[in-house]
Structure formats: structure tokens, C-alpha cells
Amino acid sequence: MVAVKSFMVPREKFITVERDTDAQTAARIMRDRGIGSLFVTNGKEVVGILTDTDMVRRVVAAGADTHKTTVEQIMSAPILTIEENKTLLDANDLMAQTHVRHLGVTRDGGLVGMISVRDLVVFLTNLPRK
């Protein structure tokens, strides 16, 4: 089976926002980039992940003020992770068990990438058909 590291987005390609960024700015970045998540930072340290689901549940559904709500208030933290040498099936199982759509990918305990449900779908779509 294929390793997670083969399909992950490497850390160098993460789109990040500082923890004090307001929700509306974050939503616009996600919209403009066509992405479903942003990594939240405190300086150079990744402290959480903000997903489109977080935005819907914690901002829209709650009726929160998008200008006053910071990404730190609505992000998911800590980031659920999987080791880079685990398989895509392992990642799928972990996502299903924990009801998340994004996993941080680690190497020796350090964050080196991210894999999403979308990445798994791309992999499965490209499998040869019988």
C-alpha cells in the first residue's frame, strides 16, 4: 500500500495565517486559493488548523462576528497527526474513526506535511479499474 508521504502536501506549501487573523480574512484566503484549510501559526510555530467545517460550525452557525472572531478562537487544535510512513489506508481509517478530514503528517514527531480526504479521493480515483 502507498505511504502517506507520497500524497501529502509538504509543509513548505502550507498556506498559513497568524492566530490573530480575523475569520473573514481567513475565509477569503480559503476562497481565493480554492482550499479547505489553513494552518494557524504563532510566529513560526504551527498551533492549529482552520478548516471550512470549523468556519461553518463555529462562525456561521454560531452567528459570530467575522471581523471580531480570530482564527485562534475557532481553529482545531491540537492537529491530529499520522506518521509519514503509515499507509493511505491507515490515514483513511484514522480520519473515519475520528471524524476529521485533515491530518498532519509527522516525521520523528515533527510536522512535515498534511493529507486530506481530498488527497485520498484523488488517489482512489486514479487506481486501475478491473
ChimeraX commands (.cxc) that place a marker at each C-alpha (Angstrom):
marker #1 position 0.00,0.00,0.00 radius 0.5
marker #1 position 1.12,3.56,-0.73 radius 0.5
marker #1 position 2.69,5.60,2.08 radius 0.5
marker #1 position 1.07,8.82,3.30 radius 0.5
marker #1 position 4.23,10.79,2.43 radius 0.5
marker #1 position 3.63,10.05,-1.27 radius 0.5
marker #1 position 0.38,12.05,-1.31 radius 0.5
marker #1 position 0.86,14.63,1.43 radius 0.5
marker #1 position 1.14,18.37,0.89 radius 0.5
marker #1 position 4.64,19.24,2.14 radius 0.5
marker #1 position 4.97,21.80,4.94 radius 0.5
marker #1 position 6.72,24.23,2.58 radius 0.5
marker #1 position 3.45,24.54,0.63 radius 0.5
marker #1 position 1.20,25.18,3.65 radius 0.5
marker #1 position -0.94,28.29,3.46 radius 0.5
marker #1 position -0.77,29.86,6.91 radius 0.5
marker #1 position -2.34,32.69,8.85 radius 0.5
marker #1 position -1.31,34.20,12.15 radius 0.5
marker #1 position -3.51,33.31,15.12 radius 0.5
marker #1 position -4.91,36.85,15.43 radius 0.5
marker #1 position -6.22,36.90,11.83 radius 0.5
marker #1 position -9.96,37.56,11.70 radius 0.5
marker #1 position -12.34,34.89,10.40 radius 0.5
marker #1 position -13.46,36.90,7.37 radius 0.5
marker #1 position -9.89,37.37,6.15 radius 0.5
marker #1 position -9.22,33.65,6.62 radius 0.5
marker #1 position -12.41,32.74,4.73 radius 0.5
marker #1 position -11.42,34.99,1.83 radius 0.5
marker #1 position -7.96,33.40,1.65 radius 0.5
marker #1 position -9.53,29.94,1.56 radius 0.5
marker #1 position -12.00,31.05,-1.14 radius 0.5
marker #1 position -9.38,32.79,-3.28 radius 0.5
marker #1 position -6.93,29.87,-3.06 radius 0.5
marker #1 position -9.61,27.21,-3.57 radius 0.5
marker #1 position -8.56,25.37,-0.41 radius 0.5
marker #1 position -10.44,23.87,2.53 radius 0.5
marker #1 position -7.95,24.57,5.32 radius 0.5
marker #1 position -5.32,26.95,6.64 radius 0.5
marker #1 position -2.64,26.34,9.20 radius 0.5
marker #1 position -2.69,28.73,12.13 radius 0.5
marker #1 position 0.66,29.98,13.38 radius 0.5
marker #1 position 2.14,31.77,16.33 radius 0.5
marker #1 position 5.29,33.13,14.75 radius 0.5
marker #1 position 6.89,30.15,13.01 radius 0.5
marker #1 position 5.13,27.54,15.15 radius 0.5
marker #1 position 2.02,25.81,13.76 radius 0.5
marker #1 position -0.54,25.86,16.59 radius 0.5
marker #1 position -3.69,24.61,14.86 radius 0.5
marker #1 position -5.65,24.10,11.68 radius 0.5
marker #1 position -8.67,26.05,10.49 radius 0.5
marker #1 position -10.99,24.14,8.17 radius 0.5
marker #1 position -14.05,25.09,6.20 radius 0.5
marker #1 position -16.02,22.92,8.64 radius 0.5
marker #1 position -14.67,24.97,11.57 radius 0.5
marker #1 position -15.83,28.13,9.79 radius 0.5
marker #1 position -19.36,26.80,9.23 radius 0.5
marker #1 position -19.86,25.33,12.69 radius 0.5
marker #1 position -18.06,27.89,14.85 radius 0.5
marker #1 position -18.69,31.10,12.94 radius 0.5
marker #1 position -21.66,30.89,10.59 radius 0.5
marker #1 position -23.89,28.60,12.67 radius 0.5
marker #1 position -22.95,30.43,15.87 radius 0.5
marker #1 position -23.69,33.83,14.34 radius 0.5
marker #1 position -20.21,35.07,15.32 radius 0.5
marker #1 position -18.90,38.43,14.11 radius 0.5
marker #1 position -16.42,37.56,11.37 radius 0.5
marker #1 position -14.42,40.74,11.99 radius 0.5
marker #1 position -14.04,40.20,15.74 radius 0.5
marker #1 position -13.59,36.42,15.78 radius 0.5
marker #1 position -9.96,35.33,15.43 radius 0.5
marker #1 position -8.84,32.10,13.83 radius 0.5
marker #1 position -7.32,31.08,17.16 radius 0.5
marker #1 position -10.81,31.11,18.68 radius 0.5
marker #1 position -12.25,28.74,16.06 radius 0.5
marker #1 position -9.31,26.57,14.94 radius 0.5
marker #1 position -8.95,22.89,15.69 radius 0.5
marker #1 position -6.04,22.15,17.99 radius 0.5
marker #1 position -4.00,20.17,18.53 radius 0.5
marker #1 position -3.73,18.88,14.99 radius 0.5
marker #1 position -4.39,15.15,14.71 radius 0.5
marker #1 position -1.36,13.52,13.09 radius 0.5
marker #1 position -0.15,10.38,11.37 radius 0.5
marker #1 position 3.44,9.26,10.70 radius 0.5
marker #1 position 4.60,9.71,7.10 radius 0.5
marker #1 position 5.36,6.00,6.60 radius 0.5
marker #1 position 1.85,4.85,7.50 radius 0.5
marker #1 position -0.35,3.84,4.57 radius 0.5
marker #1 position -3.14,5.80,2.93 radius 0.5
marker #1 position -5.47,3.10,4.28 radius 0.5
marker #1 position -4.20,3.91,7.80 radius 0.5
marker #1 position -4.91,7.60,7.15 radius 0.5
marker #1 position -8.39,6.79,5.85 radius 0.5
marker #1 position -9.14,4.64,8.91 radius 0.5
marker #1 position -7.91,7.34,11.31 radius 0.5
marker #1 position -9.98,10.03,9.57 radius 0.5
marker #1 position -13.07,7.81,9.69 radius 0.5
marker #1 position -12.61,6.91,13.37 radius 0.5
marker #1 position -12.01,10.50,14.49 radius 0.5
marker #1 position -14.39,12.23,12.06 radius 0.5
marker #1 position -11.75,14.61,10.69 radius 0.5
marker #1 position -10.90,15.43,7.09 radius 0.5
marker #1 position -7.32,16.67,7.55 radius 0.5
marker #1 position -4.33,15.04,9.22 radius 0.5
marker #1 position -0.92,16.49,9.94 radius 0.5
marker #1 position 1.87,14.24,8.71 radius 0.5
marker #1 position 4.85,13.77,11.01 radius 0.5
marker #1 position 8.42,12.53,10.80 radius 0.5
marker #1 position 10.11,11.78,14.12 radius 0.5
marker #1 position 7.40,13.79,15.89 radius 0.5
marker #1 position 7.81,16.92,13.74 radius 0.5
marker #1 position 5.14,18.22,11.35 radius 0.5
marker #1 position 6.30,17.72,7.74 radius 0.5
marker #1 position 3.05,17.74,5.77 radius 0.5
marker #1 position -0.71,17.38,5.64 radius 0.5
marker #1 position -3.07,14.93,3.99 radius 0.5
marker #1 position -6.78,15.43,3.42 radius 0.5
marker #1 position -9.78,13.41,2.38 radius 0.5
marker #1 position -9.45,15.14,-1.00 radius 0.5
marker #1 position -5.95,13.66,-1.39 radius 0.5
marker #1 position -7.33,10.19,-0.65 radius 0.5
marker #1 position -10.08,10.66,-3.22 radius 0.5
marker #1 position -7.52,11.67,-5.87 radius 0.5
marker #1 position -5.52,8.53,-5.11 radius 0.5
marker #1 position -8.57,6.25,-5.25 radius 0.5
marker #1 position -9.84,7.86,-8.46 radius 0.5
marker #1 position -6.56,7.05,-10.20 radius 0.5
marker #1 position -6.47,3.36,-9.26 radius 0.5
marker #1 position -6.71,0.99,-12.21 radius 0.5
marker #1 position -10.20,-0.44,-12.72 radius 0.5
marker #1 position -10.78,-4.15,-13.28 radius 0.5
marker link #1:1,2 radius 0.2
marker link #1:2,3 radius 0.2
marker link #1:3,4 radius 0.2
marker link #1:4,5 radius 0.2
marker link #1:5,6 radius 0.2
marker link #1:6,7 radius 0.2
marker link #1:7,8 radius 0.2
marker link #1:8,9 radius 0.2
marker link #1:9,10 radius 0.2
marker link #1:10,11 radius 0.2
marker link #1:11,12 radius 0.2
marker link #1:12,13 radius 0.2
marker link #1:13,14 radius 0.2
marker link #1:14,15 radius 0.2
marker link #1:15,16 radius 0.2
marker link #1:16,17 radius 0.2
marker link #1:17,18 radius 0.2
marker link #1:18,19 radius 0.2
marker link #1:19,20 radius 0.2
marker link #1:20,21 radius 0.2
marker link #1:21,22 radius 0.2
marker link #1:22,23 radius 0.2
marker link #1:23,24 radius 0.2
marker link #1:24,25 radius 0.2
marker link #1:25,26 radius 0.2
marker link #1:26,27 radius 0.2
marker link #1:27,28 radius 0.2
marker link #1:28,29 radius 0.2
marker link #1:29,30 radius 0.2
marker link #1:30,31 radius 0.2
marker link #1:31,32 radius 0.2
marker link #1:32,33 radius 0.2
marker link #1:33,34 radius 0.2
marker link #1:34,35 radius 0.2
marker link #1:35,36 radius 0.2
marker link #1:36,37 radius 0.2
marker link #1:37,38 radius 0.2
marker link #1:38,39 radius 0.2
marker link #1:39,40 radius 0.2
marker link #1:40,41 radius 0.2
marker link #1:41,42 radius 0.2
marker link #1:42,43 radius 0.2
marker link #1:43,44 radius 0.2
marker link #1:44,45 radius 0.2
marker link #1:45,46 radius 0.2
marker link #1:46,47 radius 0.2
marker link #1:47,48 radius 0.2
marker link #1:48,49 radius 0.2
marker link #1:49,50 radius 0.2
marker link #1:50,51 radius 0.2
marker link #1:51,52 radius 0.2
marker link #1:52,53 radius 0.2
marker link #1:53,54 radius 0.2
marker link #1:54,55 radius 0.2
marker link #1:55,56 radius 0.2
marker link #1:56,57 radius 0.2
marker link #1:57,58 radius 0.2
marker link #1:58,59 radius 0.2
marker link #1:59,60 radius 0.2
marker link #1:60,61 radius 0.2
marker link #1:61,62 radius 0.2
marker link #1:62,63 radius 0.2
marker link #1:63,64 radius 0.2
marker link #1:64,65 radius 0.2
marker link #1:65,66 radius 0.2
marker link #1:66,67 radius 0.2
marker link #1:67,68 radius 0.2
marker link #1:68,69 radius 0.2
marker link #1:69,70 radius 0.2
marker link #1:70,71 radius 0.2
marker link #1:71,72 radius 0.2
marker link #1:72,73 radius 0.2
marker link #1:73,74 radius 0.2
marker link #1:74,75 radius 0.2
marker link #1:75,76 radius 0.2
marker link #1:76,77 radius 0.2
marker link #1:77,78 radius 0.2
marker link #1:78,79 radius 0.2
marker link #1:79,80 radius 0.2
marker link #1:80,81 radius 0.2
marker link #1:81,82 radius 0.2
marker link #1:82,83 radius 0.2
marker link #1:83,84 radius 0.2
marker link #1:84,85 radius 0.2
marker link #1:85,86 radius 0.2
marker link #1:86,87 radius 0.2
marker link #1:87,88 radius 0.2
marker link #1:88,89 radius 0.2
marker link #1:89,90 radius 0.2
marker link #1:90,91 radius 0.2
marker link #1:91,92 radius 0.2
marker link #1:92,93 radius 0.2
marker link #1:93,94 radius 0.2
marker link #1:94,95 radius 0.2
marker link #1:95,96 radius 0.2
marker link #1:96,97 radius 0.2
marker link #1:97,98 radius 0.2
marker link #1:98,99 radius 0.2
marker link #1:99,100 radius 0.2
marker link #1:100,101 radius 0.2
marker link #1:101,102 radius 0.2
marker link #1:102,103 radius 0.2
marker link #1:103,104 radius 0.2
marker link #1:104,105 radius 0.2
marker link #1:105,106 radius 0.2
marker link #1:106,107 radius 0.2
marker link #1:107,108 radius 0.2
marker link #1:108,109 radius 0.2
marker link #1:109,110 radius 0.2
marker link #1:110,111 radius 0.2
marker link #1:111,112 radius 0.2
marker link #1:112,113 radius 0.2
marker link #1:113,114 radius 0.2
marker link #1:114,115 radius 0.2
marker link #1:115,116 radius 0.2
marker link #1:116,117 radius 0.2
marker link #1:117,118 radius 0.2
marker link #1:118,119 radius 0.2
marker link #1:119,120 radius 0.2
marker link #1:120,121 radius 0.2
marker link #1:121,122 radius 0.2
marker link #1:122,123 radius 0.2
marker link #1:123,124 radius 0.2
marker link #1:124,125 radius 0.2
marker link #1:125,126 radius 0.2
marker link #1:126,127 radius 0.2
marker link #1:127,128 radius 0.2
marker link #1:128,129 radius 0.2
marker link #1:129,130 radius 0.2
view
